[in-house]
Amino acid sequence: MSFILHPRLMADTTVLGDLPLSQVLLVKEALGPWLILVPRYDALREIHHLSEQDQQQLMRESSAVAALLEQDYQAEKINIGALGNLVPQLHIHHIARFSHDIAWPGPIWGNTNGIQRSDDVQQALAEELRQELSNIAGFTAINA
């Protein structure tokens, strides 16, 4: 598989590692744990462009990440979305939501203050999540 991460995703996230199909990213914005799955194919825009087998694998990975966020962070709701309006590369957001977060109960997009975590806090959360993701079959950590 040929794969290059979109520059905007690279700038806005920390790479945590790889699942069998997807690269796992941690968004830098200081809003709960916010992970992104990016299937490792170049020029892929839509879920339905994946093979049926890869669609099923993406659903397995998405469900595992959502369960991790729900269980390990006691999220009140997991928001999952694949918008792609600014970044055309297929990527699926998994956002742990809490009634105390800045955008609750509305959507995240356009309703946050855009503040990013400090580098130290981002790296500490990244390490914590790499440990938790290691419990998902097929996860391989990538340490930045």
N, C-alpha and C positions, 0 to 999 in steps of 0.2 A: 504494500500500500504506500503510495506517495502521499505525503502530508506536510503542509506548511500552515502553521497557525496564523490567522488573520492578524495584522499588526495592531489593530485596536484591541482585540482580545489579549494579545501579548502585553500591551501597555497597561491594561486595566485589571490584570489578574496575576496570580502566582500559580505556576504549574505544580500540581501535587503529584501526578503520576498518571499511569495508564491502566485502564481496564481492558478487557480483550478487544473491544471495538473503539472505545472512546478515551480521549485524553480528559483528565479531570482538572479543573481550574478552580481557584478560590478568588472571588472578586475582592478587590481591595477596599471597596466602599465599607465604611464602618456601620454596617447594618446586619446584625445577626450573621450566622454562617450562610453564605450565598455561594453555591457551587454551580459550575457550568460543565456539562458534558459536550464534547466536540468529537463526533465520529471522525476517525483519522483517514479521511479521503479528501483530496483536493477538489475544489470546484463543486462541492456538494451543497445544495441549497435547501432541499426539502426532505422530510422523513420518507415520503413516498418514492423518492429517488433511490433509496436503499433497496437492496434485495430483500425478499421476505425473511430470509434467515437473519440478515443484519437488523431488520426492523424488530424482530423478536429479541435479538440480543440487546438492542438499545432499550427496549422495554424492561428487560431484566436488569440492566445497569441502572436505569432511571428509578425503578422500584427499589433497588438496593440502596441507592443514594438517598432517596426520600425517606426510607425506613431509618437509615442512620441518623438523618437530621431530626426526625421525629423522636426517636428513642434516646439518642445521646444528648440532645439539646432541649428536650421537652417542648418542642415547637408546638404552638397551638394550631397551626395550619402550615402546610407545605404548598407554596405556589410553584407551579411548574409551567414554563412557557417557552415557546420557540418563535420569537417574533421575527428577527432578522431584517428589520427595516433599515438599520444603520450598518449592520455587519451581515453581509449576505451569506457568509459561510454558516452552514447548519450548526447551531449550538442550542442546547436546551438548558435553560435556567432552572435551578432548584433552590428556592429561597425559603429558609426557616422564618416563619412569621410569628409575631407575638403581639398581644393587645397593647403592649407598651411601646412598640416600634413607631418611628416618626410618621409612617405612612398609613398605619392601621386606621380603619379597616379598608382603605382604598388600595389601589395597585401601587407597586413600587415606582414604576416608570413615571417620572415627572413630579413625584411627591416626596422626594428625599432632599436632604441638604447637600448631598454630594461630598461629604467629608470622608476622606480615606483614613484607614487605620495607619498608625505610625509603622515604620518598617519593623521595629521590634515586636509590636503586637501582631502584625501580619505574619511574621515568621513563626512566632510562638503558636498561633492558631493553625498555620500551615503544618507544623510538625505534629500538633495534636490530631489534626484531621488525617494526616498520612498514617498515623498509628491506628486510628479508627477504621480508615478505608482498607487497611491491611487485612481486616476480617472479611472483606468481600472477595470471593473467589476470583482469582486472576489479576488482582491489583498488584501493580509494580510501582513503587515509589520512585519519584524523580526529585532529587534534592537539588535545589537551585543554589 
